[in-house]
């Protein structure tokens, strides 16, 4: 049994414990932790839990444009993280159709995609990155053209006037005049062949893309041609063969001798050097395979280019123009073109006169192709100019 003194001691200790419990204030939780605890208790769905964690789940629908990061690239799949509850995958048919463009993509790349299917049977979003890839490719083509770089294209099929080609999903065109001569002779065997070309025209707005294979072969030829320029004499006349005709002129090949060895050199007959009269279509004057005499009128040592002329070997129609056209005489001519400042009339091949617009009665302007009678007002052979006026076809009012 406990003694009286022991019981008294226990009562005193209990009394101290009770006093301490009363005097110490209870610990209070912070407002932030209280709200967080309340929020966790209130969450009743996955969306609420994600919101409490600070993560927002993106909702997407067909037709949306999204930005995603590539997470996986394989031969049969490209996966993107687009911020959804599952990843997005690129359409199957794009993997085959645009495999050349897609082959440059890697994990970590950011791309813009269009949503084709919001969610397939595996819960993935089906995406198309064709548009963004093509936009980048068009931008790249513009840069390639400015830099003068060579690129590879695949020949698809010959068409009228040239060949259709494919450049990473973009269809382009090589005109016949821009094909290498050896390739142009076997167009029935070109499909699927890969060749190097240069970009000569690019316009994404009109989907126009024109290449030149000839620019590649010419570059190599010009490099070799530079070594032969000292064997060329300007103003010499040489026998040449037409190798190609273009809207801007014709290419002709002739031979020079250096170190007792004959070498072929190609030059350009510009459209303005084909004939004395205005030439609209070089094909009406020259054909591939034609052989003719040309005059060497220019050599560019920096580029290796040679300029030729046909018309400078022909009589200049302006030399005897004063013998043909007298002042105040009437002459018939054919209207070649009309301009805001006057009407040009061809009097003989290579000789044109101008009827100033102030000498034409409004509403009676002749059209290109019309044959009209003119009056010669002035002839200036040194300036290659003839001033004309319209001949009267009826008596003026008040004439006696």
C-alpha positions in Angstrom: 0.0 0.0 0.0 1.0 3.5 -0.8 1.8 5.7 2.1 0.1 9.0 2.7 3.2 10.9 1.6 3.4 9.1 -1.7 -0.3 9.9 -2.5 0.2 13.5 -1.7 3.2 13.6 -4.1 1.2 12.1 -7.0 -1.6 14.6 -6.5 0.9 17.5 -6.8 2.4 16.0 -10.1 -1.1 15.6 -11.6 -2.0 19.1 -10.8 1.1 20.4 -12.6 0.3 18.4 -15.7 -3.3 19.7 -15.9 -2.1 23.3 -15.5 0.3 22.9 -18.4 -2.4 21.5 -20.7 -4.6 24.5 -20.0 -2.0 27.2 -20.3 -0.3 26.0 -23.7 -2.4 27.1 -26.7 -3.2 24.5 -29.4 -1.1 24.5 -32.6 -2.8 26.2 -35.6 -2.4 25.0 -39.2 -1.5 27.6 -41.9 -4.3 28.9 -44.3 -2.5 27.5 -47.3 -2.2 24.0 -46.0 -5.8 24.1 -44.8 -7.0 25.0 -48.3 -4.9 22.3 -49.9 -6.3 19.8 -47.4 -9.9 21.0 -48.1 -9.2 20.9 -51.9 -7.9 17.3 -51.7 -11.0 16.3 -49.8 -13.2 18.0 -52.4 -11.6 16.4 -55.5 -14.0 13.8 -56.9 -12.6 13.3 -60.4 -9.3 12.9 -62.4 -9.8 16.4 -63.9 -10.1 17.9 -60.4 -7.0 16.1 -59.2 -5.0 17.3 -62.2 -6.2 20.8 -61.6 -5.1 20.6 -57.9 -1.7 19.5 -59.1 -1.5 22.5 -61.4 -1.7 20.5 -64.7 -4.2 21.5 -67.4 -5.4 18.8 -69.8 -5.8 20.2 -73.3 -9.0 19.3 -75.1 -8.7 19.1 -78.9 -11.1 18.5 -81.8 -10.9 17.7 -85.5 -9.5 20.6 -87.5 -7.5 22.2 -84.6 -3.9 23.3 -85.2 -1.6 22.3 -82.4 2.1 22.5 -81.7 3.8 19.3 -80.5 7.2 17.9 -79.7 8.3 14.6 -81.4 8.8 11.9 -78.8 9.4 8.9 -81.0 10.4 8.3 -84.6 10.4 4.9 -86.3 9.9 3.4 -89.8 6.1 3.0 -89.2 5.3 5.7 -86.7 6.0 9.3 -85.5 4.6 10.2 -82.1 4.1 13.7 -80.7 3.4 15.1 -77.3 0.7 17.7 -77.9 -0.3 18.2 -74.2 -3.3 15.8 -74.3 -4.1 12.9 -72.1 -2.5 10.6 -74.7 0.1 11.2 -77.4 -0.7 12.1 -81.0 0.5 10.1 -84.1 1.1 11.1 -87.7 -1.3 9.8 -90.3 -0.2 6.4 -91.9 -0.4 7.6 -95.5 1.9 10.7 -94.8 4.6 8.4 -93.6 4.9 6.9 -97.1 3.9 9.9 -99.3 6.3 12.3 -97.5 9.0 9.9 -96.3 11.8 12.1 -97.8 10.7 15.1 -95.7 9.9 13.0 -92.6 13.3 11.3 -92.7 14.9 14.6 -91.4 12.7 14.7 -88.3 14.0 13.4 -84.9 12.9 13.2 -81.3 12.8 16.6 -79.6 11.9 18.5 -82.8 8.9 20.9 -82.5 6.3 20.7 -85.3 2.9 22.2 -86.1 0.2 19.7 -86.8 -3.5 19.6 -87.8 -5.9 17.3 -86.0 -7.5 14.8 -88.4 -9.1 12.5 -85.7 -9.5 13.8 -82.2 -9.2 10.2 -80.7 -8.9 6.9 -82.4 -9.7 3.5 -81.0 -6.4 3.4 -79.1 -7.1 6.8 -77.6 -4.6 8.6 -79.7 -5.0 11.8 -81.7 -4.4 11.3 -85.4 -2.4 14.2 -86.9 -1.2 15.6 -90.1 2.1 17.6 -90.4 2.0 17.8 -94.2 1.1 21.5 -94.3 3.9 22.7 -91.9 6.4 20.5 -93.6 5.5 21.8 -97.1 5.6 25.4 -95.9 9.1 24.8 -94.6 10.1 23.1 -97.8 8.9 26.1 -99.9 10.9 28.4 -97.6 13.9 26.2 -98.1 13.5 26.3 -101.9 13.5 30.1 -101.8 16.8 30.0 -99.9 18.3 27.4 -102.2 17.4 29.5 -105.3 19.1 32.6 -103.8 22.2 30.6 -102.9 22.3 28.9 -106.3 22.7 25.5 -104.7 22.0 22.2 -106.4 19.4 19.8 -105.1 18.1 16.3 -106.0 14.7 15.7 -107.6 13.0 12.6 -108.9 11.7 12.5 -112.5 8.1 11.5 -112.6 6.7 11.7 -116.2 7.3 13.5 -119.4 4.7 16.0 -120.4 4.2 18.5 -123.2 7.2 20.8 -123.3 9.2 19.2 -120.4 9.2 16.7 -117.5 7.3 16.7 -114.2 9.5 16.0 -111.1 9.0 15.5 -107.4 11.0 17.3 -104.7 10.0 15.8 -101.3 6.3 15.9 -102.0 6.2 19.1 -104.0 5.6 18.8 -107.8 7.9 20.8 -110.0 8.6 21.1 -113.7 11.8 21.1 -115.9 11.2 22.7 -119.3 12.6 20.9 -122.3 15.0 23.8 -122.9 16.4 23.2 -119.4 17.1 19.5 -119.8 20.5 18.1 -120.5 20.7 17.1 -124.2 21.5 13.5 -123.4 18.4 13.2 -121.1 16.1 14.9 -123.6 16.7 12.2 -126.1 15.5 9.4 -123.8 12.4 10.8 -122.2 10.6 7.5 -122.4 13.1 6.1 -119.8 13.3 8.9 -117.3 10.6 7.9 -114.8 12.0 7.3 -111.3 15.5 8.6 -112.2 17.1 11.0 -109.6 19.0 14.0 -111.0 20.7 17.2 -109.7 19.0 20.5 -110.7 19.0 24.1 -109.7 15.9 26.2 -108.8 15.2 28.9 -111.4 11.6 29.8 -110.3 9.8 29.3 -107.0 6.3 30.7 -106.1 4.5 29.1 -103.2 1.4 31.3 -103.7 0.8 29.9 -107.2 2.4 26.5 -106.5 4.9 27.1 -109.3 8.3 25.5 -109.2 10.6 25.3 -112.1 14.0 23.6 -112.2 17.0 23.5 -114.6 19.2 20.5 -115.1 21.0 22.4 -117.8 22.3 24.9 -115.2 24.2 22.1 -113.5 25.8 20.8 -116.7 26.5 24.3 -117.9 28.2 25.2 -114.6 30.7 22.3 -115.2 31.1 23.2 -118.8 31.6 26.9 -118.1 34.3 26.0 -115.6 36.2 24.1 -118.3 35.3 26.8 -120.8 37.1 29.5 -118.8 40.3 27.7 -119.6 39.6 28.1 -123.3 38.6 31.8 -123.5 42.1 32.9 -124.6 41.6 30.9 -127.8 38.4 32.9 -128.7 38.7 36.1 -130.7 35.9 38.6 -130.4 34.4 39.8 -133.7 35.4 36.5 -135.4 32.8 34.6 -137.5 32.5 30.9 -136.8 30.3 28.0 -137.9 28.0 26.9 -135.1 25.2 24.4 -134.4 22.1 25.2 -132.5 21.9 23.0 -129.4 18.8 24.4 -127.7 16.2 27.1 -128.1 14.7 29.0 -125.1 12.2 31.9 -124.8 15.2 34.3 -124.3 17.3 33.1 -127.2 19.2 30.1 -128.5 22.4 28.2 -127.5 24.9 27.4 -130.2 28.1 25.3 -130.1 31.3 26.0 -132.1 34.9 24.7 -132.0 38.1 26.4 -131.1 41.7 25.0 -131.2 44.1 25.2 -128.3 47.4 23.4 -128.1 46.6 21.6 -131.4 43.4 20.2 -129.9 39.9 21.1 -130.9 37.4 22.0 -128.1 33.7 22.7 -128.2 32.5 25.9 -126.7 28.8 26.9 -126.2 27.6 30.5 -126.5 24.2 32.2 -126.3 22.5 34.0 -129.1 20.2 36.4 -127.2 16.7 37.0 -128.6 17.8 40.6 -129.5 20.7 39.2 -131.6 18.7 36.8 -133.8 17.3 39.3 -136.3 17.1 43.1 -136.9 13.3 43.0 -136.6 11.6 42.4 -133.2 11.6 38.7 -132.4 8.8 37.4 -130.2 9.5 33.7 -130.5 13.0 32.4 -131.2 11.6 29.1 -132.4 10.2 30.8 -135.5 13.8 31.6 -136.5 16.0 28.8 -135.1 15.7 25.1 -134.5 17.9 22.6 -132.6 20.3 21.0 -135.1 20.4 24.1 -137.4 23.9 25.0 -138.6 24.7 28.6 -139.4 27.4 31.3 -139.2 27.5 33.5 -136.1 29.6 36.4 -134.9 31.4 36.3 -131.5 30.4 39.6 -130.0 31.4 39.1 -126.3 33.4 37.0 -123.9 32.9 37.3 -120.1 36.1 36.1 -118.4 34.5 36.1 -114.9 31.7 33.7 -115.9 33.1 32.0 -118.9 30.0 32.9 -121.0 30.3 33.7 -124.7 27.8 35.9 -126.5 27.0 35.3 -130.2 25.0 37.2 -132.9 23.3 36.2 -136.1 21.9 39.6 -137.0 25.3 41.3 -137.1 26.2 39.2 -140.1 23.1 40.4 -141.9 22.7 43.8 -143.7 21.6 46.6 -141.3 18.3 47.8 -142.7 18.9 51.3 -141.2 22.0 51.9 -143.4 20.0 52.9 -146.4 16.8 54.0 -144.7 17.0 57.6 -146.2 16.9 56.0 -149.6 13.7 54.2 -148.8 11.7 56.8 -146.9 11.5 60.4 -147.9 10.0 63.1 -145.7 6.3 63.8 -146.3 5.9 60.6 -148.4 3.1 58.1 -147.8 4.0 54.5 -146.9 2.1 51.4 -145.8 3.1 49.5 -142.7 1.9 46.9 -140.1 1.1 47.9 -136.5 3.4 45.8 -134.3 2.4 47.1 -130.8 0.6 49.9 -129.1 1.9 51.8 -126.0 0.5 54.6 -123.8 2.8 57.1 -125.7 2.2 55.9 -129.3 1.9 53.2 -131.9 4.8 51.3 -133.5 4.5 50.5 -137.2 6.9 48.1 -139.0 7.8 49.7 -142.4 10.2 47.0 -143.5 11.8 44.1 -141.6 14.0 45.6 -138.9 12.7 49.2 -139.4 9.9 50.6 -137.2 8.4 54.1 -137.0 6.4 55.7 -134.2 3.1 57.5 -134.4 2.9 59.7 -131.3 -0.3 59.3 -129.4 -1.0 63.0 -129.8 -1.4 62.5 -133.5 -4.1 59.8 -133.2 -7.7 60.7 -133.0 -9.2 59.1 -129.8 -11.4 56.2 -130.7 -9.6 55.5 -134.0 -6.5 53.9 -132.6 -5.3 51.0 -134.9 -4.6 47.6 -133.3 -1.6 45.3 -133.5 -1.6 43.5 -136.8 -3.6 46.2 -138.6 -2.1 47.4 -141.9 -2.3 51.2 -142.2 -1.1 54.1 -144.4 1.2 56.6 -142.7 3.0 59.8 -143.6 6.7 60.1 -142.9 7.3 63.2 -140.9 11.0 62.8 -139.9 13.9 60.3 -140.4 16.9 60.1 -138.0 19.1 57.2 -139.0 21.7 57.9 -136.4 19.1 57.6 -133.7 17.3 54.8 -135.5 14.0 56.7 -135.3 11.3 57.5 -137.8 8.4 59.8 -136.9 5.0 59.1 -138.5 1.5 60.4 -138.6 -1.8 58.8 -139.7 -2.7 59.4 -143.3 -6.1 61.1 -143.8 -8.7 58.7 -145.2 -11.4 61.4 -145.6 -11.6 65.2 -146.1 -11.5 67.2 -142.8 -14.5 69.2 -141.9 -14.4 72.7 -143.6 -12.0 71.5 -146.4 -12.6 73.2 -149.8 
